[in-house]
Amino acid sequence: MTIIMKTLNKLSTVLLFFFAAYAYGQQETSFTFYRNNMNIINPAYAGADGETIVSSSFKTQWAGVKDAPETQAVSFGTPTGKKLGIGLSIINDKTFVEKQTSVFADFSYLVPLNETLDLYLGVKAGGNFYDVNVNGLQTYNVESDPSLVNINRFNPNFGIGAYLKHKKFYVSLSTPKMLSTQRAKNEDGVATVASDRPHIYLSGGYDIILNENFMLQPSTLLRYVNGAPVSMDLTGVVTYKQQFGLGVAYRTDKAINGLATIKVNNWFDFGYAYEHSLRDEIASATSGTHEFYLRFNLSPKAN
């Protein structure tokens, strides 16, 4: 019985923290490998590589906690002519009593600025299937507001983005979901109805050649939601011959990551990241967060 009570207390602690995060507007999953799967947050990236790319990310948060958040994301992008690009992005989220699947078509248009600098403009169109099982809250000893009932609906949405590309750097600005939708949140320990507000993403990165073998790739990603603190990722990766990479990342939401990437050949690369929360209540109740990414180049360029 003691073990069961400890487990329930652990689940309740993590679940309350999860709902609290949503109450402060942090409603979308944060990926450590944001630079490797940019389609998810910016439609302008579709086809920007000039190649046909399929990317996927898998994230399991708070290992060791039953029904903890899990996210799977898949994106596709390809150029269609000299200035147009199309893509598809799918994100599946499972978070305790919530399930959500987003499906968006991506369209991009190239505006050449000069010989070395290109601007891509993009738009997303689609929506998300959202389901919440209020009865499941009883498992975690969390009360629910009478106004919060089981929800099962489709929410149409759209997003916009811009992507500035240079051989040595990039800048990305986007809002993948422009419309607000309803979902659950925590308010004074009680689950109730909340508005899923638009997120604004600003990202940038630079490739610094150290010598003929090593390259340093610093990058950052800022997330802004109205009424919530700005969240920032600071990432640094050192690559060897553009085949092996090791790096660290710090998130101002109080998390630190270690990551590794491997480029197997011109058409396949993958990576793994381990995240450790710097919040005592999360670190003591979980075994960290795991993230994988896979990237397939279906039209690799010759070296």
Rosetta blueprint (number, residue, H / E / L):
1 M L
2 T H
3 I H
4 I H
5 M H
6 K H
7 T H
8 L H
9 N H
10 K H
11 L H
12 S H
13 T H
14 V H
15 L H
16 L H
17 F H
18 F H
19 F H
20 A H
21 A H
22 Y H
23 A H
24 Y L
25 G L
26 Q L
27 Q L
28 E L
29 T L
30 S L
31 F L
32 T L
33 F L
34 Y H
35 R H
36 N H
37 N L
38 M H
39 N H
40 I H
41 I L
42 N L
43 P H
44 A H
45 Y H
46 A L
47 G L
48 A L
49 D L
50 G L
51 E L
52 T L
53 I E
54 V E
55 S E
56 S E
57 S E
58 F E
59 K E
60 T E
61 Q L
62 W L
63 A L
64 G L
65 V L
66 K L
67 D L
68 A L
69 P L
70 E E
71 T E
72 Q E
73 A E
74 V E
75 S E
76 F E
77 G E
78 T E
79 P E
80 T L
81 G L
82 K L
83 K L
84 L E
85 G E
86 I E
87 G E
88 L E
89 S E
90 I E
91 I E
92 N E
93 D E
94 K E
95 T E
96 F L
97 V L
98 E E
99 K E
100 Q E
101 T E
102 S E
103 V E
104 F E
105 A E
106 D E
107 F E
108 S E
109 Y E
110 L E
111 V E
112 P E
113 L L
114 N L
115 E L
116 T L
117 L E
118 D E
119 L E
120 Y E
121 L E
122 G E
123 V E
124 K E
125 A E
126 G E
127 G E
128 N E
129 F E
130 Y E
131 D E
132 V E
133 N L
134 V H
135 N H
136 G H
137 L H
138 Q H
139 T H
140 Y H
141 N L
142 V L
143 E E
144 S E
145 D L
146 P L
147 S L
148 L L
149 V L
150 N L
151 I E
152 N E
153 R E
154 F E
155 N E
156 P E
157 N E
158 F E
159 G E
160 I E
161 G E
162 A E
163 Y E
164 L E
165 K E
166 H E
167 K L
168 K L
169 F E
170 Y E
171 V E
172 S E
173 L E
174 S E
175 T E
176 P L
177 K L
178 M L
179 L L
180 S L
181 T E
182 Q E
183 R E
184 A E
185 K E
186 N E
187 E E
188 D L
189 G L
190 V E
191 A E
192 T E
193 V E
194 A E
195 S E
196 D E
197 R L
198 P L
199 H L
200 I E
201 Y E
202 L E
203 S E
204 G E
205 G E
206 Y E
207 D L
208 I E
209 I E
210 L L
211 N L
212 E L
213 N L
214 F E
215 M E
216 L E
217 Q E
218 P E
219 S E
220 T E
221 L E
222 L E
223 R E
224 Y E
225 V L
226 N L
227 G L
228 A L
229 P L
230 V L
231 S E
232 M E
233 D E
234 L E
235 T E
236 G E
237 V E
238 V E
239 T E
240 Y E
241 K L
242 Q L
243 Q L
244 F E
245 G E
246 L E
247 G E
248 V E
249 A E
250 Y E
251 R E
252 T L
253 D L
254 K L
255 A E
256 I E
257 N E
258 G E
259 L E
260 A E
261 T E
262 I E
263 K E
264 V E
265 N E
266 N L
267 W L
268 F E
269 D E
270 F E
271 G E
272 Y E
273 A E
274 Y E
275 E E
276 H E
277 S E
278 L L
279 R L
280 D H
281 E H
282 I H
283 A H
284 S L
285 A L
286 T L
287 S L
288 G L
289 T E
290 H E
291 E E
292 F E
293 Y E
294 L E
295 R E
296 F E
297 N E
298 L L
299 S L
300 P L
301 K L
302 A L
303 N L
